[in-house]
């Protein structure tokens, strides 16, 4: 690991001044569960770490009937799961419970979980976010792509977004608050994640010198939700495919739906085709199956990951059925 400066500000204003004007200048340190690994492997080599854990206003979980749920960026996964305010947000609870390691729950923060870097082994081995060799040739299409993207993979970016919480939060129409030198801005979480066009780009709408401060989730207003994950093993692993679903019902028919897939595309993947397939329908095995098929209709397998299409389809179906039953799996 390269030598680095260490700063521990107590206000967000101090923090953004310390972050500098480029990604090479500094990185935000919260839980550190991803960043330290990246630094040990020389994937990122910041000159300074800016510890934000002493900024009190970034802590806490609160709820109000009007504003909904507010989650501070440095709230740990375990603190989030322990919050009584999360009771009505079952899809978020189930997504958080999927982070099975007690160590990661205790140290990892919500803001850090959303901003973690891809788990693509080519990226982690130093071949860049677009995974190219020294000649500029892509490594993923003809390489080991078992865990790579099946959706949103028409460009050069073939990694999958690693966040467990993001699909559930996007399904619930969450927003993220960002603070920088120019003050605060608010972005729909659905638009926060972006597909990089070059190795210098990041996978989210966050500029050097900016930091996530809060996540805001609207009131559920009686909507039903669930998250369903398909994993190779239960602990210390990332899902192969996930789906988070929020259903607004009129009687026994779906009035509106939001369906977001995770771990299948470079960004959390909202399937409007699946949503359209559900609207006006009663939730049955058949309607849930049809929505699952619609969700993967645009999927394109690489040489070794075709199995993920079936897993994603099943995850959507089972999340829909679980949501209809009040979040029970």
N, C-alpha and C positions, 0 to 999 in steps of 0.2 A: 504494500500500500504506500502511495506517495505521501510525503509530509503535507500537512494542511494546517491552516489557522482554524481556531475554534472561537465562536462568539455565542453568547447566551443573552439575547436581548429580553426585555420584559414588556415591550410594547410592539405592536405590529408595525408602527411607524419606524422604530429602530431597526426592525428585522428587514424591511424592504430596502433600507439604505445599505445594509450590509450584504445584500444579495448580489449587487453589481448589475452589469448590463449585458452579460453573456452567460451561457450555461457553464462555460469553463471557469467563470469567476467563483461561483458558490452554488451550493445545494442546500435545500431545507432539510434539517434533521428533526424528525419527530420520533417515531418508534425505532426507526433505523433498521427494521427487519429486512428490507430490500436493499437500501442504500449501502449499508456496510458490505454486503456481499458483492455488490457491483464495484465498490472501491477495491476490495481485496483482489478481484479479478482484473482490475485496471480497465474495466469497461467505461467507468466514469472516473475522472481524476480532478475533482474540484480543488481550487486553491483554498477555499474556506468552507467550513460547515457552520450553518446558522441554526442553532438549537432553538426551537420555538416552544419547547415544553414549559417554559416559565411565563408564557403570555396568558394571563388568567382569562382574558375574554375569549380565548379559543377553546375553553373548556365547557363542559355541561351539556345536558340534554333537557329541553323544555318543550312544553306543549300548551297550546291554547285553542279553543274552539274556533277562533277566527283565523289565526295565523297558521295553525297546524304544528308540525314537529320541527324543532330547530336542533341540529346536531353540531356541536363544535368540532372543528377540524382535528383537535388533538384528543378527542374522546377515544378511548381504546375500544376495541371490538367487544371485550368483556363488559366494560362499562355500558356500552350500548345495549347489549343483551340483558343486562341487569336492570335497565331502566323501565319502570312501570309505565312510562309514557309510550313505550313501544307496543303496548298491548293490542292496539287496533291495527297495527301494521305487520300483519303476519308474514307477508312475503319477505320483508326485511329481516324479521326474526329468523325465518327458515334459511335465508341466505347467509346470515351471520353464523348460525349454528353449523353450517357446512364448513366453516373454518375450524377444523376439529382440533388443531394443536393448542393446548392450554398456553404454551409459551407465546405463540403468535397472537392469540386473543388478548393476553395480558400486556404485550408490548406494542402490537400493531395498532395504528390509529385509523380512524375512518377516512380522514383526508389522505393519509399515506396509502391506504388500501385502494382508493380511487386513482391515485397518481403513480402506483407501482409500474415498473417497466415490464415489457413482455418477457415471458419465460422461454421464448424461442431459443433453442440451444445454439443456433448459429449467431444470434445476437449476443448471447452470454459468452460465446467463445471469441468475440471481438470482430465479427464480420459485418457489423453495422446493423441498423434497424431493418434495412432492406435485404440483408444477407447476401452479399456479393463477394466473389473472390477477388484476388489482386488484379485480375484482368477486367473486372466489372461484370462478370457473368453471374447470373443468379444461381444460388446454391440450392434453394428449396425445391423447385419443380422436379428435379431429378435426384434429389437427395432424400434424407429421412424426414418425410413430411407427415408422419403419422398423427401429429397433434396440431397441425396447421389448419388454416382457414378453409371452410367449404362455402362460405358466403362472403360477399364483398371482396372477393379475391381476383378481380379482373385486372388489377394493376400489379405493381411490383411488391406491394406490402402483402405478405402472406402469413404473418404471425396472427395470433389470436389475443384479444384483450384479456388480461388475466384477472380482472376485478370480479369478485363474487358478489359484492354489494351493488355494483352499478346497474345490472339489469333490473333488480327489484326497485331501486330508487327511480330509474327512468320510467318503469311501468307505472309508478306512482306520481309521475310528472314533477319530480324534484328539480330544484334549482340549486346552483352552487354560487356562493359569494366569493369573490376574488378581490384581494387588496393589493395595490401597487403604488408606485410613486404618484400616479394621477388620481389616486383615491379608489373608491370601491366600485365594482361593477358586478352585475348579476347575470348569469348565463343559465339557460335551461340545460340540465345535465345531459339531455339527449344531444345537444349541440356542443357540449364540452369536449367530447371525444372526437378526434379527427384522424384521418388516415394520412400518414406522412408521405410526402412526395420525394424527399431526399433524406440522406443519413443525418443531416443537421437538424431535421425537424423532430419535434416531440409528438406524442400521440394524443395530446390534449391541448385545449385552448388556454394555455398558460404561458406567458412570456417571461423571459429572464427578468428578475426583479419583482415578480408577482408571487403570491401565495394564496392558497385556499384558506378561508377563515370559517365558513359555515356551510352547512347543507340544510336547505329548507324543503320540507315535504308538506304539501297541502293536506287539509283534513280529509279523511277517507269518506265522509258523508254516506256511510252505509255500504260502500263498495266492498266486494269480496276479493281476497287476494291469496296467492300462494306462489311458492318457488319450488321447483323440482329439479334436482341435480342427478346426473348420471356420472358415476365415478368408477375408476378402476379399483380403488381401495378407499377405505373410509377415513383414513387419517394421513396427515403429512403429504397431501397430494392435491393437485388442482383438478377440477371437474373436466370431463371430456365434452360435456354439453350441459347447458342449463336453460331453463325457461322460467320467467317470472310473468305472472298474469294478474291483471286487475279487471274485475268485471263489475259493471253497473247494471243492475237488473230492474226490469219492470215486470212484476209478477214472476213468472217462470221463464221469461224471455230476456235475452241479452239486449240491453239498450245501447251500451258502449263497452268496448274492450280495448285494453292495451296489453300487447304481448311482446316481450323483449327476450331475445336469446342471448346467452353468454357463452364464451369460449369457442365460438364458431366463426368469428370474423375479426378483422382488425379493430373494430369498435363494437360495443354492445349493439346488437342488431334488432331493431324494431321491425316486426313483420306486420305491415299494414294489410297484406293479403290475408294473413291468418285472422286479423281483427275483422276484416270485412266478411270473412266466411262465417263468423260467429254472430254478428249483429242480426237481431230478429229471430234467432234460433233459441230453442230450449237446449239446455246442456244435457246431452246424452253421450253415450259411448260413440255414436255415429257422428254427431256434430263435432265432438272433440277430435275424433280421428280425422275428419275433413279439414279442420283448422290446422292440425299437425302437418298434413300433406301440403296445405297451402303455404305453410311457413318455410318449407324446404323446396318449394317448386323451382326456385331460382338457384338452388345449390349447385355447385360445380366441384366435383371431387378432384383432388390431386392424385398422384400415383399410388399413395398408400393410406389415404384417409377416407375412403368411400364409406366405411362403417359409420362415420360420424353423422352422415345424413339420416340414417335410421335412428340413431340415438337422439338427435335433435328433434325429430318428428315425435318420438315417444315422450321426450321431456315436455314438449308443448301439450300433447294430449293429457298427460298425467297432471300437469300443473293446472290445466283448465278444470279437470274433474275435481282436483283437490280444492281449488278456489270455490267452486260451486257448493262444496260441502263445508264451507266455512274455514278453509285453510287446512283441514285435516287431510293427511295423506292416506 
